[in-house]
Amino acid sequence: MRIGTWPFLVNRTHRLNYFGPPRTVVSRASPRADACHTGRPRTLYGLLGIKRSATPAEIRAAYRSAARRLHPDTNPSPAAQEDFQRIKAAYEVLNDSRLRKVYDNLGLGALGPEFSDLGSYLAAGQQENVGSGAASGGRRRSGGGGGVRGRDVHLVLGLMLSEAAQGADKALSYEAMSACEECKGSGCATAPPPCPVCRGSGQILKSSYFGAEASGLYGGAKVMGLDTCPACAGTGQVRQPPCNSCGGRGRRLASRELTVRIPAGVERGQVLRVVGEGGAGRCGGAAGDLLVRLEVYPDPNLERRGYDLHSSLPVDVFVAVLGGAVAVDSVRGSRLLEVPPGSQPGDVLRLAGAGIVRAAPGGGGGILRGDHYFTLSVRLPSAGELCATSLELLTRLATIDTTMRRRGAGGRRRAGTEGGSQGTGPAAAGGPAGV
């Protein structure tokens, strides 16, 4: 099977013609894979979502269905326009019996340079399907030697709200497949030498001859492409006796310890990816990743609202009346907060810059900080908390306050009465003066 590159055609006359069936058979994707694979299509049949054995009527029906969905008049998005041009080109080839036969036997490159962009698109689809399953930690291959990527490891990490707000270093312990220490991951008892056939690449260049070229006649064609090395099965190494420690697997389940930095401002449900700290790959493949999903525990004394923090602040009645600075706990340590005189229960005070950190818009590398809001609650002393002197002073203060209130009310009443007599006196005296 050809992997990773699009074949090219060469003949003596620099013409690309069809001269009968190929002498060697090049393996093709199955009809099910053409129509039902996941990811980017790999063939013209896959572009239209049909099997390789589709009839002309099925080809026309598939094209009309896709055209209605992707036509610029009904779907103005740029991606849809590009897809529409691709299915249009696929239909032009598959709807023509002669072009379809050339494509089935020689590939898209035999149809001319006008299909080069479409050929590159489908070739990339072959690469994606070779590497499918990587997101789930599956069988994604790395490099050209057939190595298999290791699996991703998933963990859940709990954080206090203060840790999520300001960031923290957290120690993790988990188990993952690791390279065998005895054989260094090769799975062999001795270090395997590189394969002499493919020189360690795991792939070889394969040629297939078609038509007249095979019989030595004028005008034949040759297809060249990469294939898995049959000598090493794509590993790039000569197989040796298996390692006694890992049984030839090259990996063993081992415990790991790792310290990760949790950035400030993370939220519940976010996933941190630590590249290369997952399961070890096979046959020289890349290691998987460690995926850490974050959970933030609720804090009874602290509430997050966006990038701001909210909490309650109880103060003594004397601080509420007289004002003063009180020490408060923030996510960045103890801070002083000024309480103004005459504060009332329910008043909200702001501690600027003591909230959640976030990146500044624009991508300039700056940061912004939210605020921490405190809702005041006035705590009254109980009778048992006051000494005799305090009670006596409060009693005298209450007497003075009552007296001042009465005097103030009486003064206001007298001022109102005097103001009324002054307002009527001149008017009464003004009558006779006018007479």
Secondary structure, DSSP 8 states (H G I E B T S, - for coil): -B-SS--EEE-TTS-----SSBSS------HHHHHH-SSS--SHHHHHT--TT--HHHHHHHHHHHHHHH-TTT---HHHHHHHHHHHHHHHHHTSHHHHHHHHHH-GGGG-GGGHHHHHHHHHHHHHHHTTTTTTT---EETTTTEE----EEEEEEE-HHHHHH-EEEEEEEEEEEE-TTTTTS-BSS---B-TTTTTSSEEEEEEEEGGGTTT-TT-EEEEEEEE-TTTTTSSB----B-TTTTTSSEEEEEEEEEEEE-TT--TT-EEEETT-S---BTT-----EEEEEEE--BTTBEEETTEEEEEEEEEHHHHHH-EEEEEEETTEEEEEEE-TT--TT-EEEETT-S-EEE-TTSSS-EEE--EEEEEEEE---GGGS-HHHHHHHHHHHHHHHHHHHHHHHHHHHHHHHHHHHHHHHHHHHHHHH-
